[in-house]
């Protein structure tokens, strides 16, 4: 790495940032909020990946983090700009990957008969926090799509990822011999 390379550019000091394609927008723009929240989710999934011991789960989470970077790049791109390079995409196969992982985890855990309170152990709790960040990301992307062009697989991927994180939280509880806490509504 060159000694003159710097992480700071100072171009955002006045409250704007550039989308892929060069368009400058305010840092509070919906597109920035969308990919920033997905980035928060991606970072949290990194924490979960560093907390689990199961190698296949670590590999799944690494794949998910890669796909989230792709999703972030799609959200960070001005759809009207002419981009000189090809960007990766989220595709049906990526959604199917999550569905297969969910189905496989569900084979090893009891059927869900009630709502469960988030928790059970520290890693499961982190999965629930990530699930909530994922749902927030999805809400922001759905809102963004009402006004701007957004690849529909971005929404679908986030929706399925929140399901994956919920099932992963349950699997981690059962794999560790911990207990889920059923929510019993007081009626």
Residue pairs with C-beta under 8 A, 6 or more apart in sequence:
11 17
11 18
12 27
15 26
15 27
16 24
16 25
16 26
16 27
17 24
17 25
17 27
17 32
18 24
18 25
19 25
19 31
19 76
19 77
19 78
19 81
20 73
20 76
20 77
20 78
20 81
20 83
20 87
21 77
21 78
21 80
21 81
21 82
21 83
22 78
22 81
23 78
23 80
23 81
25 31
25 32
26 32
30 140
30 143
30 144
30 147
30 148
31 75
31 76
31 144
31 148
32 76
33 140
33 144
34 75
34 137
34 140
34 141
34 144
35 71
35 72
35 73
35 75
35 76
37 133
37 136
37 137
37 140
38 68
38 71
38 72
38 75
38 137
38 141
38 158
39 68
39 72
40 133
40 137
41 68
41 130
41 133
41 134
41 137
42 65
42 68
42 69
42 72
44 126
44 129
44 130
44 133
45 61
45 64
45 65
45 68
45 130
46 61
46 65
47 126
48 61
48 123
48 126
48 127
48 130
48 168
49 57
49 58
49 61
49 62
49 65
51 122
51 123
51 126
52 58
52 61
52 123
52 172
54 175
57 168
60 101
63 97
64 98
64 161
64 164
67 90
67 94
67 157
70 87
70 88
70 89
70 90
71 90
71 154
71 157
71 158
73 87
73 88
74 87
74 89
74 90
74 150
74 151
74 154
75 141
75 144
75 150
75 154
77 83
77 87
79 148
79 149
89 151
89 153
90 151
90 153
90 154
90 157
91 153
92 153
94 153
94 157
95 153
95 156
95 157
95 160
98 157
98 160
98 161
98 163
98 164
99 160
101 164
102 160
102 163
102 164
102 167
105 167
105 168
105 170
105 171
106 167
108 171
108 174
108 175
109 167
109 170
109 171
109 174
110 174
112 170
113 182
114 182
114 183
114 184
115 182
115 183
116 170
116 180
116 181
116 182
116 183
117 180
117 181
117 182
117 183
118 124
118 125
118 128
118 129
118 169
119 125
119 128
119 181
120 169
120 172
120 173
120 178
120 179
120 180
120 181
121 172
121 173
121 176
121 178
123 172
123 176
124 169
124 170
124 172
124 173
124 178
125 169
127 165
127 166
127 168
127 169
127 172
128 165
128 166
128 169
130 165
131 162
131 165
131 166
131 169
134 158
134 161
134 162
134 165
135 162
137 158
138 155
138 158
138 159
138 162
141 150
141 154
141 155
141 158
142 155
144 150
145 152
145 155
170 180
173 179
173 180
